[in-house]
Amino acid sequence: MNNYELTLILKPSFSDKERDLLIEKIEKWVLESKGKIEKIDKMGKRVLSYQINKFLEGIYIFMVLNLAPKEVGQLDRKIKLDENIIRYLLVKKDKVVIKVEKKSKIKLKE
């Protein structure tokens, strides 16, 4: 299992209920592929740096996932097919970054 970061930009016309339903759908996809979601950050509506598909704003969601490498392609395909997601970025977290994050959490607790 590898750690991945998923950032989604949804259509700005989405309500909170629709956003939560989409998040549940993505959680279901991850759990079906025996993955795990560690963190979900609903960042809210923000102005885009440039226009995407005639949208000037978007609703941002950030997720940290644990997923097997062979399952990433299927998740990527499912996200591409969802027309409510106007842009996304799925990247693998570097192991060095993960170690630094763990050390900083330990120092904060002390």
Phi and psi restraints in degrees (range 20) as a CNS / XPLOR table:
assign (resid 1 and name C) (resid 2 and name N)
       (resid 2 and name CA) (resid 2 and name C) 1.0 -113.6 20.0 2
assign (resid 2 and name N) (resid 2 and name CA)
       (resid 2 and name C) (resid 3 and name N) 1.0 156.5 20.0 2
assign (resid 2 and name C) (resid 3 and name N)
       (resid 3 and name CA) (resid 3 and name C) 1.0 -90.4 20.0 2
assign (resid 3 and name N) (resid 3 and name CA)
       (resid 3 and name C) (resid 4 and name N) 1.0 135.6 20.0 2
assign (resid 3 and name C) (resid 4 and name N)
       (resid 4 and name CA) (resid 4 and name C) 1.0 -131.5 20.0 2
assign (resid 4 and name N) (resid 4 and name CA)
       (resid 4 and name C) (resid 5 and name N) 1.0 150.8 20.0 2
assign (resid 4 and name C) (resid 5 and name N)
       (resid 5 and name CA) (resid 5 and name C) 1.0 -112.1 20.0 2
assign (resid 5 and name N) (resid 5 and name CA)
       (resid 5 and name C) (resid 6 and name N) 1.0 130.9 20.0 2
assign (resid 5 and name C) (resid 6 and name N)
       (resid 6 and name CA) (resid 6 and name C) 1.0 -121.4 20.0 2
assign (resid 6 and name N) (resid 6 and name CA)
       (resid 6 and name C) (resid 7 and name N) 1.0 121.3 20.0 2
assign (resid 6 and name C) (resid 7 and name N)
       (resid 7 and name CA) (resid 7 and name C) 1.0 -114.4 20.0 2
assign (resid 7 and name N) (resid 7 and name CA)
       (resid 7 and name C) (resid 8 and name N) 1.0 128.1 20.0 2
assign (resid 7 and name C) (resid 8 and name N)
       (resid 8 and name CA) (resid 8 and name C) 1.0 -119.0 20.0 2
assign (resid 8 and name N) (resid 8 and name CA)
       (resid 8 and name C) (resid 9 and name N) 1.0 144.3 20.0 2
assign (resid 8 and name C) (resid 9 and name N)
       (resid 9 and name CA) (resid 9 and name C) 1.0 -120.9 20.0 2
assign (resid 9 and name N) (resid 9 and name CA)
       (resid 9 and name C) (resid 10 and name N) 1.0 119.4 20.0 2
assign (resid 9 and name C) (resid 10 and name N)
       (resid 10 and name CA) (resid 10 and name C) 1.0 -100.9 20.0 2
assign (resid 10 and name N) (resid 10 and name CA)
       (resid 10 and name C) (resid 11 and name N) 1.0 164.8 20.0 2
assign (resid 10 and name C) (resid 11 and name N)
       (resid 11 and name CA) (resid 11 and name C) 1.0 -58.3 20.0 2
assign (resid 11 and name N) (resid 11 and name CA)
       (resid 11 and name C) (resid 12 and name N) 1.0 139.9 20.0 2
assign (resid 11 and name C) (resid 12 and name N)
       (resid 12 and name CA) (resid 12 and name C) 1.0 -69.3 20.0 2
assign (resid 12 and name N) (resid 12 and name CA)
       (resid 12 and name C) (resid 13 and name N) 1.0 -15.7 20.0 2
assign (resid 12 and name C) (resid 13 and name N)
       (resid 13 and name CA) (resid 13 and name C) 1.0 -80.5 20.0 2
assign (resid 13 and name N) (resid 13 and name CA)
       (resid 13 and name C) (resid 14 and name N) 1.0 -1.6 20.0 2
assign (resid 13 and name C) (resid 14 and name N)
       (resid 14 and name CA) (resid 14 and name C) 1.0 -67.8 20.0 2
assign (resid 14 and name N) (resid 14 and name CA)
       (resid 14 and name C) (resid 15 and name N) 1.0 137.3 20.0 2
assign (resid 14 and name C) (resid 15 and name N)
       (resid 15 and name CA) (resid 15 and name C) 1.0 -85.5 20.0 2
assign (resid 15 and name N) (resid 15 and name CA)
       (resid 15 and name C) (resid 16 and name N) 1.0 170.6 20.0 2
assign (resid 15 and name C) (resid 16 and name N)
       (resid 16 and name CA) (resid 16 and name C) 1.0 -62.5 20.0 2
assign (resid 16 and name N) (resid 16 and name CA)
       (resid 16 and name C) (resid 17 and name N) 1.0 -36.9 20.0 2
assign (resid 16 and name C) (resid 17 and name N)
       (resid 17 and name CA) (resid 17 and name C) 1.0 -66.7 20.0 2
assign (resid 17 and name N) (resid 17 and name CA)
       (resid 17 and name C) (resid 18 and name N) 1.0 -43.2 20.0 2
assign (resid 17 and name C) (resid 18 and name N)
       (resid 18 and name CA) (resid 18 and name C) 1.0 -64.6 20.0 2
assign (resid 18 and name N) (resid 18 and name CA)
       (resid 18 and name C) (resid 19 and name N) 1.0 -39.5 20.0 2
assign (resid 18 and name C) (resid 19 and name N)
       (resid 19 and name CA) (resid 19 and name C) 1.0 -61.5 20.0 2
assign (resid 19 and name N) (resid 19 and name CA)
       (resid 19 and name C) (resid 20 and name N) 1.0 -45.1 20.0 2
assign (resid 19 and name C) (resid 20 and name N)
       (resid 20 and name CA) (resid 20 and name C) 1.0 -65.2 20.0 2
assign (resid 20 and name N) (resid 20 and name CA)
       (resid 20 and name C) (resid 21 and name N) 1.0 -36.0 20.0 2
assign (resid 20 and name C) (resid 21 and name N)
       (resid 21 and name CA) (resid 21 and name C) 1.0 -64.6 20.0 2
assign (resid 21 and name N) (resid 21 and name CA)
       (resid 21 and name C) (resid 22 and name N) 1.0 -39.8 20.0 2
assign (resid 21 and name C) (resid 22 and name N)
       (resid 22 and name CA) (resid 22 and name C) 1.0 -66.2 20.0 2
assign (resid 22 and name N) (resid 22 and name CA)
       (resid 22 and name C) (resid 23 and name N) 1.0 -39.6 20.0 2
assign (resid 22 and name C) (resid 23 and name N)
       (resid 23 and name CA) (resid 23 and name C) 1.0 -63.4 20.0 2
assign (resid 23 and name N) (resid 23 and name CA)
       (resid 23 and name C) (resid 24 and name N) 1.0 -41.7 20.0 2
assign (resid 23 and name C) (resid 24 and name N)
       (resid 24 and name CA) (resid 24 and name C) 1.0 -62.3 20.0 2
assign (resid 24 and name N) (resid 24 and name CA)
       (resid 24 and name C) (resid 25 and name N) 1.0 -37.9 20.0 2
assign (resid 24 and name C) (resid 25 and name N)
       (resid 25 and name CA) (resid 25 and name C) 1.0 -64.2 20.0 2
assign (resid 25 and name N) (resid 25 and name CA)
       (resid 25 and name C) (resid 26 and name N) 1.0 -42.4 20.0 2
assign (resid 25 and name C) (resid 26 and name N)
       (resid 26 and name CA) (resid 26 and name C) 1.0 -67.1 20.0 2
assign (resid 26 and name N) (resid 26 and name CA)
       (resid 26 and name C) (resid 27 and name N) 1.0 -40.4 20.0 2
assign (resid 26 and name C) (resid 27 and name N)
       (resid 27 and name CA) (resid 27 and name C) 1.0 -58.8 20.0 2
assign (resid 27 and name N) (resid 27 and name CA)
       (resid 27 and name C) (resid 28 and name N) 1.0 -41.6 20.0 2
assign (resid 27 and name C) (resid 28 and name N)
       (resid 28 and name CA) (resid 28 and name C) 1.0 -62.1 20.0 2
assign (resid 28 and name N) (resid 28 and name CA)
       (resid 28 and name C) (resid 29 and name N) 1.0 -43.2 20.0 2
assign (resid 28 and name C) (resid 29 and name N)
       (resid 29 and name CA) (resid 29 and name C) 1.0 -60.5 20.0 2
assign (resid 29 and name N) (resid 29 and name CA)
       (resid 29 and name C) (resid 30 and name N) 1.0 -44.2 20.0 2
assign (resid 29 and name C) (resid 30 and name N)
       (resid 30 and name CA) (resid 30 and name C) 1.0 -66.1 20.0 2
assign (resid 30 and name N) (resid 30 and name CA)
       (resid 30 and name C) (resid 31 and name N) 1.0 -44.5 20.0 2
assign (resid 30 and name C) (resid 31 and name N)
       (resid 31 and name CA) (resid 31 and name C) 1.0 -66.7 20.0 2
assign (resid 31 and name N) (resid 31 and name CA)
       (resid 31 and name C) (resid 32 and name N) 1.0 -34.2 20.0 2
assign (resid 31 and name C) (resid 32 and name N)
       (resid 32 and name CA) (resid 32 and name C) 1.0 -62.9 20.0 2
assign (resid 32 and name N) (resid 32 and name CA)
       (resid 32 and name C) (resid 33 and name N) 1.0 -31.6 20.0 2
assign (resid 32 and name C) (resid 33 and name N)
       (resid 33 and name CA) (resid 33 and name C) 1.0 -94.2 20.0 2
assign (resid 33 and name N) (resid 33 and name CA)
       (resid 33 and name C) (resid 34 and name N) 1.0 21.3 20.0 2
assign (resid 33 and name C) (resid 34 and name N)
       (resid 34 and name CA) (resid 34 and name C) 1.0 61.2 20.0 2
assign (resid 34 and name N) (resid 34 and name CA)
       (resid 34 and name C) (resid 35 and name N) 1.0 31.7 20.0 2
assign (resid 34 and name C) (resid 35 and name N)
       (resid 35 and name CA) (resid 35 and name C) 1.0 -98.6 20.0 2
assign (resid 35 and name N) (resid 35 and name CA)
       (resid 35 and name C) (resid 36 and name N) 1.0 -174.4 20.0 2
assign (resid 35 and name C) (resid 36 and name N)
       (resid 36 and name CA) (resid 36 and name C) 1.0 -146.4 20.0 2
assign (resid 36 and name N) (resid 36 and name CA)
       (resid 36 and name C) (resid 37 and name N) 1.0 141.1 20.0 2
assign (resid 36 and name C) (resid 37 and name N)
       (resid 37 and name CA) (resid 37 and name C) 1.0 -101.4 20.0 2
assign (resid 37 and name N) (resid 37 and name CA)
       (resid 37 and name C) (resid 38 and name N) 1.0 121.1 20.0 2
assign (resid 37 and name C) (resid 38 and name N)
       (resid 38 and name CA) (resid 38 and name C) 1.0 -88.6 20.0 2
assign (resid 38 and name N) (resid 38 and name CA)
       (resid 38 and name C) (resid 39 and name N) 1.0 -35.5 20.0 2
assign (resid 38 and name C) (resid 39 and name N)
       (resid 39 and name CA) (resid 39 and name C) 1.0 -151.1 20.0 2
assign (resid 39 and name N) (resid 39 and name CA)
       (resid 39 and name C) (resid 40 and name N) 1.0 141.0 20.0 2
assign (resid 39 and name C) (resid 40 and name N)
       (resid 40 and name CA) (resid 40 and name C) 1.0 -130.5 20.0 2
assign (resid 40 and name N) (resid 40 and name CA)
       (resid 40 and name C) (resid 41 and name N) 1.0 126.2 20.0 2
assign (resid 40 and name C) (resid 41 and name N)
       (resid 41 and name CA) (resid 41 and name C) 1.0 -122.0 20.0 2
assign (resid 41 and name N) (resid 41 and name CA)
       (resid 41 and name C) (resid 42 and name N) 1.0 111.5 20.0 2
assign (resid 41 and name C) (resid 42 and name N)
       (resid 42 and name CA) (resid 42 and name C) 1.0 -89.1 20.0 2
assign (resid 42 and name N) (resid 42 and name CA)
       (resid 42 and name C) (resid 43 and name N) 1.0 102.1 20.0 2
assign (resid 42 and name C) (resid 43 and name N)
       (resid 43 and name CA) (resid 43 and name C) 1.0 -85.1 20.0 2
assign (resid 43 and name N) (resid 43 and name CA)
       (resid 43 and name C) (resid 44 and name N) 1.0 -14.1 20.0 2
assign (resid 43 and name C) (resid 44 and name N)
       (resid 44 and name CA) (resid 44 and name C) 1.0 88.9 20.0 2
assign (resid 44 and name N) (resid 44 and name CA)
       (resid 44 and name C) (resid 45 and name N) 1.0 -171.2 20.0 2
assign (resid 44 and name C) (resid 45 and name N)
       (resid 45 and name CA) (resid 45 and name C) 1.0 -83.5 20.0 2
assign (resid 45 and name N) (resid 45 and name CA)
       (resid 45 and name C) (resid 46 and name N) 1.0 133.4 20.0 2
assign (resid 45 and name C) (resid 46 and name N)
       (resid 46 and name CA) (resid 46 and name C) 1.0 -138.9 20.0 2
assign (resid 46 and name N) (resid 46 and name CA)
       (resid 46 and name C) (resid 47 and name N) 1.0 157.0 20.0 2
assign (resid 46 and name C) (resid 47 and name N)
       (resid 47 and name CA) (resid 47 and name C) 1.0 -77.5 20.0 2
assign (resid 47 and name N) (resid 47 and name CA)
       (resid 47 and name C) (resid 48 and name N) 1.0 135.1 20.0 2
assign (resid 47 and name C) (resid 48 and name N)
       (resid 48 and name CA) (resid 48 and name C) 1.0 -79.6 20.0 2
assign (resid 48 and name N) (resid 48 and name CA)
       (resid 48 and name C) (resid 49 and name N) 1.0 152.8 20.0 2
assign (resid 48 and name C) (resid 49 and name N)
       (resid 49 and name CA) (resid 49 and name C) 1.0 -67.9 20.0 2
assign (resid 49 and name N) (resid 49 and name CA)
       (resid 49 and name C) (resid 50 and name N) 1.0 -31.9 20.0 2
assign (resid 49 and name C) (resid 50 and name N)
       (resid 50 and name CA) (resid 50 and name C) 1.0 -148.2 20.0 2
assign (resid 50 and name N) (resid 50 and name CA)
       (resid 50 and name C) (resid 51 and name N) 1.0 161.5 20.0 2
assign (resid 50 and name C) (resid 51 and name N)
       (resid 51 and name CA) (resid 51 and name C) 1.0 -69.9 20.0 2
assign (resid 51 and name N) (resid 51 and name CA)
       (resid 51 and name C) (resid 52 and name N) 1.0 132.6 20.0 2
assign (resid 51 and name C) (resid 52 and name N)
       (resid 52 and name CA) (resid 52 and name C) 1.0 -124.5 20.0 2
assign (resid 52 and name N) (resid 52 and name CA)
       (resid 52 and name C) (resid 53 and name N) 1.0 117.9 20.0 2
assign (resid 52 and name C) (resid 53 and name N)
       (resid 53 and name CA) (resid 53 and name C) 1.0 49.8 20.0 2
assign (resid 53 and name N) (resid 53 and name CA)
       (resid 53 and name C) (resid 54 and name N) 1.0 44.2 20.0 2
assign (resid 53 and name C) (resid 54 and name N)
       (resid 54 and name CA) (resid 54 and name C) 1.0 69.9 20.0 2
assign (resid 54 and name N) (resid 54 and name CA)
       (resid 54 and name C) (resid 55 and name N) 1.0 13.8 20.0 2
assign (resid 54 and name C) (resid 55 and name N)
       (resid 55 and name CA) (resid 55 and name C) 1.0 -104.0 20.0 2
assign (resid 55 and name N) (resid 55 and name CA)
       (resid 55 and name C) (resid 56 and name N) 1.0 136.5 20.0 2
assign (resid 55 and name C) (resid 56 and name N)
       (resid 56 and name CA) (resid 56 and name C) 1.0 -104.3 20.0 2
assign (resid 56 and name N) (resid 56 and name CA)
       (resid 56 and name C) (resid 57 and name N) 1.0 -13.3 20.0 2
assign (resid 56 and name C) (resid 57 and name N)
       (resid 57 and name CA) (resid 57 and name C) 1.0 -130.2 20.0 2
assign (resid 57 and name N) (resid 57 and name CA)
       (resid 57 and name C) (resid 58 and name N) 1.0 163.1 20.0 2
assign (resid 57 and name C) (resid 58 and name N)
       (resid 58 and name CA) (resid 58 and name C) 1.0 -156.7 20.0 2
assign (resid 58 and name N) (resid 58 and name CA)
       (resid 58 and name C) (resid 59 and name N) 1.0 157.7 20.0 2
assign (resid 58 and name C) (resid 59 and name N)
       (resid 59 and name CA) (resid 59 and name C) 1.0 -97.1 20.0 2
assign (resid 59 and name N) (resid 59 and name CA)
       (resid 59 and name C) (resid 60 and name N) 1.0 121.2 20.0 2
assign (resid 59 and name C) (resid 60 and name N)
       (resid 60 and name CA) (resid 60 and name C) 1.0 -95.5 20.0 2
assign (resid 60 and name N) (resid 60 and name CA)
       (resid 60 and name C) (resid 61 and name N) 1.0 138.5 20.0 2
assign (resid 60 and name C) (resid 61 and name N)
       (resid 61 and name CA) (resid 61 and name C) 1.0 -135.2 20.0 2
assign (resid 61 and name N) (resid 61 and name CA)
       (resid 61 and name C) (resid 62 and name N) 1.0 135.4 20.0 2
assign (resid 61 and name C) (resid 62 and name N)
       (resid 62 and name CA) (resid 62 and name C) 1.0 -122.1 20.0 2
assign (resid 62 and name N) (resid 62 and name CA)
       (resid 62 and name C) (resid 63 and name N) 1.0 132.4 20.0 2
assign (resid 62 and name C) (resid 63 and name N)
       (resid 63 and name CA) (resid 63 and name C) 1.0 -132.8 20.0 2
assign (resid 63 and name N) (resid 63 and name CA)
       (resid 63 and name C) (resid 64 and name N) 1.0 146.5 20.0 2
assign (resid 63 and name C) (resid 64 and name N)
       (resid 64 and name CA) (resid 64 and name C) 1.0 -114.0 20.0 2
assign (resid 64 and name N) (resid 64 and name CA)
       (resid 64 and name C) (resid 65 and name N) 1.0 124.3 20.0 2
assign (resid 64 and name C) (resid 65 and name N)
       (resid 65 and name CA) (resid 65 and name C) 1.0 -121.2 20.0 2
assign (resid 65 and name N) (resid 65 and name CA)
       (resid 65 and name C) (resid 66 and name N) 1.0 150.3 20.0 2
assign (resid 65 and name C) (resid 66 and name N)
       (resid 66 and name CA) (resid 66 and name C) 1.0 -109.8 20.0 2
assign (resid 66 and name N) (resid 66 and name CA)
       (resid 66 and name C) (resid 67 and name N) 1.0 122.5 20.0 2
assign (resid 66 and name C) (resid 67 and name N)
       (resid 67 and name CA) (resid 67 and name C) 1.0 -150.8 20.0 2
assign (resid 67 and name N) (resid 67 and name CA)
       (resid 67 and name C) (resid 68 and name N) 1.0 145.2 20.0 2
assign (resid 67 and name C) (resid 68 and name N)
       (resid 68 and name CA) (resid 68 and name C) 1.0 -69.6 20.0 2
assign (resid 68 and name N) (resid 68 and name CA)
       (resid 68 and name C) (resid 69 and name N) 1.0 141.8 20.0 2
assign (resid 68 and name C) (resid 69 and name N)
       (resid 69 and name CA) (resid 69 and name C) 1.0 -56.8 20.0 2
assign (resid 69 and name N) (resid 69 and name CA)
       (resid 69 and name C) (resid 70 and name N) 1.0 -34.4 20.0 2
assign (resid 69 and name C) (resid 70 and name N)
       (resid 70 and name CA) (resid 70 and name C) 1.0 -72.5 20.0 2
assign (resid 70 and name N) (resid 70 and name CA)
       (resid 70 and name C) (resid 71 and name N) 1.0 -17.2 20.0 2
assign (resid 70 and name C) (resid 71 and name N)
       (resid 71 and name CA) (resid 71 and name C) 1.0 -89.9 20.0 2
assign (resid 71 and name N) (resid 71 and name CA)
       (resid 71 and name C) (resid 72 and name N) 1.0 -12.5 20.0 2
assign (resid 71 and name C) (resid 72 and name N)
       (resid 72 and name CA) (resid 72 and name C) 1.0 -63.7 20.0 2
assign (resid 72 and name N) (resid 72 and name CA)
       (resid 72 and name C) (resid 73 and name N) 1.0 -39.1 20.0 2
assign (resid 72 and name C) (resid 73 and name N)
       (resid 73 and name CA) (resid 73 and name C) 1.0 -60.7 20.0 2
assign (resid 73 and name N) (resid 73 and name CA)
       (resid 73 and name C) (resid 74 and name N) 1.0 -40.8 20.0 2
assign (resid 73 and name C) (resid 74 and name N)
       (resid 74 and name CA) (resid 74 and name C) 1.0 -68.0 20.0 2
assign (resid 74 and name N) (resid 74 and name CA)
       (resid 74 and name C) (resid 75 and name N) 1.0 -42.2 20.0 2
assign (resid 74 and name C) (resid 75 and name N)
       (resid 75 and name CA) (resid 75 and name C) 1.0 -62.3 20.0 2
assign (resid 75 and name N) (resid 75 and name CA)
       (resid 75 and name C) (resid 76 and name N) 1.0 -42.9 20.0 2
assign (resid 75 and name C) (resid 76 and name N)
       (resid 76 and name CA) (resid 76 and name C) 1.0 -59.1 20.0 2
assign (resid 76 and name N) (resid 76 and name CA)
       (resid 76 and name C) (resid 77 and name N) 1.0 -44.2 20.0 2
assign (resid 76 and name C) (resid 77 and name N)
       (resid 77 and name CA) (resid 77 and name C) 1.0 -64.6 20.0 2
assign (resid 77 and name N) (resid 77 and name CA)
       (resid 77 and name C) (resid 78 and name N) 1.0 -42.6 20.0 2
assign (resid 77 and name C) (resid 78 and name N)
       (resid 78 and name CA) (resid 78 and name C) 1.0 -65.0 20.0 2
assign (resid 78 and name N) (resid 78 and name CA)
       (resid 78 and name C) (resid 79 and name N) 1.0 -38.4 20.0 2
assign (resid 78 and name C) (resid 79 and name N)
       (resid 79 and name CA) (resid 79 and name C) 1.0 -67.3 20.0 2
assign (resid 79 and name N) (resid 79 and name CA)
       (resid 79 and name C) (resid 80 and name N) 1.0 -40.8 20.0 2
assign (resid 79 and name C) (resid 80 and name N)
       (resid 80 and name CA) (resid 80 and name C) 1.0 -60.3 20.0 2
assign (resid 80 and name N) (resid 80 and name CA)
       (resid 80 and name C) (resid 81 and name N) 1.0 -34.8 20.0 2
assign (resid 80 and name C) (resid 81 and name N)
       (resid 81 and name CA) (resid 81 and name C) 1.0 -78.7 20.0 2
assign (resid 81 and name N) (resid 81 and name CA)
       (resid 81 and name C) (resid 82 and name N) 1.0 -15.0 20.0 2
assign (resid 81 and name C) (resid 82 and name N)
       (resid 82 and name CA) (resid 82 and name C) 1.0 -81.0 20.0 2
assign (resid 82 and name N) (resid 82 and name CA)
       (resid 82 and name C) (resid 83 and name N) 1.0 115.4 20.0 2
assign (resid 82 and name C) (resid 83 and name N)
       (resid 83 and name CA) (resid 83 and name C) 1.0 -76.7 20.0 2
assign (resid 83 and name N) (resid 83 and name CA)
       (resid 83 and name C) (resid 84 and name N) 1.0 -8.5 20.0 2
assign (resid 83 and name C) (resid 84 and name N)
       (resid 84 and name CA) (resid 84 and name C) 1.0 -83.8 20.0 2
assign (resid 84 and name N) (resid 84 and name CA)
       (resid 84 and name C) (resid 85 and name N) 1.0 -13.6 20.0 2
assign (resid 84 and name C) (resid 85 and name N)
       (resid 85 and name CA) (resid 85 and name C) 1.0 -95.3 20.0 2
assign (resid 85 and name N) (resid 85 and name CA)
       (resid 85 and name C) (resid 86 and name N) 1.0 115.5 20.0 2
assign (resid 85 and name C) (resid 86 and name N)
       (resid 86 and name CA) (resid 86 and name C) 1.0 -88.4 20.0 2
assign (resid 86 and name N) (resid 86 and name CA)
       (resid 86 and name C) (resid 87 and name N) 1.0 -21.5 20.0 2
assign (resid 86 and name C) (resid 87 and name N)
       (resid 87 and name CA) (resid 87 and name C) 1.0 -160.5 20.0 2
assign (resid 87 and name N) (resid 87 and name CA)
       (resid 87 and name C) (resid 88 and name N) 1.0 149.1 20.0 2
assign (resid 87 and name C) (resid 88 and name N)
       (resid 88 and name CA) (resid 88 and name C) 1.0 -150.8 20.0 2
assign (resid 88 and name N) (resid 88 and name CA)
       (resid 88 and name C) (resid 89 and name N) 1.0 161.3 20.0 2
assign (resid 88 and name C) (resid 89 and name N)
       (resid 89 and name CA) (resid 89 and name C) 1.0 -143.5 20.0 2
assign (resid 89 and name N) (resid 89 and name CA)
       (resid 89 and name C) (resid 90 and name N) 1.0 122.8 20.0 2
assign (resid 89 and name C) (resid 90 and name N)
       (resid 90 and name CA) (resid 90 and name C) 1.0 -120.8 20.0 2
assign (resid 90 and name N) (resid 90 and name CA)
       (resid 90 and name C) (resid 91 and name N) 1.0 113.8 20.0 2
assign (resid 90 and name C) (resid 91 and name N)
       (resid 91 and name CA) (resid 91 and name C) 1.0 -129.5 20.0 2
assign (resid 91 and name N) (resid 91 and name CA)
       (resid 91 and name C) (resid 92 and name N) 1.0 150.1 20.0 2
assign (resid 91 and name C) (resid 92 and name N)
       (resid 92 and name CA) (resid 92 and name C) 1.0 -84.0 20.0 2
assign (resid 92 and name N) (resid 92 and name CA)
       (resid 92 and name C) (resid 93 and name N) 1.0 133.2 20.0 2
assign (resid 92 and name C) (resid 93 and name N)
       (resid 93 and name CA) (resid 93 and name C) 1.0 -77.7 20.0 2
assign (resid 93 and name N) (resid 93 and name CA)
       (resid 93 and name C) (resid 94 and name N) 1.0 139.1 20.0 2
assign (resid 93 and name C) (resid 94 and name N)
       (resid 94 and name CA) (resid 94 and name C) 1.0 -73.7 20.0 2
assign (resid 94 and name N) (resid 94 and name CA)
       (resid 94 and name C) (resid 95 and name N) 1.0 141.3 20.0 2
assign (resid 94 and name C) (resid 95 and name N)
       (resid 95 and name CA) (resid 95 and name C) 1.0 -63.8 20.0 2
assign (resid 95 and name N) (resid 95 and name CA)
       (resid 95 and name C) (resid 96 and name N) 1.0 -31.5 20.0 2
assign (resid 95 and name C) (resid 96 and name N)
       (resid 96 and name CA) (resid 96 and name C) 1.0 -65.9 20.0 2
assign (resid 96 and name N) (resid 96 and name CA)
       (resid 96 and name C) (resid 97 and name N) 1.0 -41.2 20.0 2
assign (resid 96 and name C) (resid 97 and name N)
       (resid 97 and name CA) (resid 97 and name C) 1.0 -63.9 20.0 2
assign (resid 97 and name N) (resid 97 and name CA)
       (resid 97 and name C) (resid 98 and name N) 1.0 -40.4 20.0 2
assign (resid 97 and name C) (resid 98 and name N)
       (resid 98 and name CA) (resid 98 and name C) 1.0 -62.3 20.0 2
assign (resid 98 and name N) (resid 98 and name CA)
       (resid 98 and name C) (resid 99 and name N) 1.0 -43.0 20.0 2
assign (resid 98 and name C) (resid 99 and name N)
       (resid 99 and name CA) (resid 99 and name C) 1.0 -63.5 20.0 2
assign (resid 99 and name N) (resid 99 and name CA)
       (resid 99 and name C) (resid 100 and name N) 1.0 -42.0 20.0 2
assign (resid 99 and name C) (resid 100 and name N)
       (resid 100 and name CA) (resid 100 and name C) 1.0 -64.3 20.0 2
assign (resid 100 and name N) (resid 100 and name CA)
       (resid 100 and name C) (resid 101 and name N) 1.0 -41.2 20.0 2
assign (resid 100 and name C) (resid 101 and name N)
       (resid 101 and name CA) (resid 101 and name C) 1.0 -62.2 20.0 2
assign (resid 101 and name N) (resid 101 and name CA)
       (resid 101 and name C) (resid 102 and name N) 1.0 -41.9 20.0 2
assign (resid 101 and name C) (resid 102 and name N)
       (resid 102 and name CA) (resid 102 and name C) 1.0 -64.3 20.0 2
assign (resid 102 and name N) (resid 102 and name CA)
       (resid 102 and name C) (resid 103 and name N) 1.0 -42.3 20.0 2
assign (resid 102 and name C) (resid 103 and name N)
       (resid 103 and name CA) (resid 103 and name C) 1.0 -64.2 20.0 2
assign (resid 103 and name N) (resid 103 and name CA)
       (resid 103 and name C) (resid 104 and name N) 1.0 -39.9 20.0 2
assign (resid 103 and name C) (resid 104 and name N)
       (resid 104 and name CA) (resid 104 and name C) 1.0 -69.0 20.0 2
assign (resid 104 and name N) (resid 104 and name CA)
       (resid 104 and name C) (resid 105 and name N) 1.0 -33.6 20.0 2
assign (resid 104 and name C) (resid 105 and name N)
       (resid 105 and name CA) (resid 105 and name C) 1.0 -65.6 20.0 2
assign (resid 105 and name N) (resid 105 and name CA)
       (resid 105 and name C) (resid 106 and name N) 1.0 -38.9 20.0 2
assign (resid 105 and name C) (resid 106 and name N)
       (resid 106 and name CA) (resid 106 and name C) 1.0 -65.4 20.0 2
assign (resid 106 and name N) (resid 106 and name CA)
       (resid 106 and name C) (resid 107 and name N) 1.0 -43.0 20.0 2
assign (resid 106 and name C) (resid 107 and name N)
       (resid 107 and name CA) (resid 107 and name C) 1.0 -65.1 20.0 2
assign (resid 107 and name N) (resid 107 and name CA)
       (resid 107 and name C) (resid 108 and name N) 1.0 -36.4 20.0 2
assign (resid 107 and name C) (resid 108 and name N)
       (resid 108 and name CA) (resid 108 and name C) 1.0 -66.8 20.0 2
assign (resid 108 and name N) (resid 108 and name CA)
       (resid 108 and name C) (resid 109 and name N) 1.0 -34.2 20.0 2
assign (resid 108 and name C) (resid 109 and name N)
       (resid 109 and name CA) (resid 109 and name C) 1.0 -69.0 20.0 2
assign (resid 109 and name N) (resid 109 and name CA)
       (resid 109 and name C) (resid 110 and name N) 1.0 -33.0 20.0 2
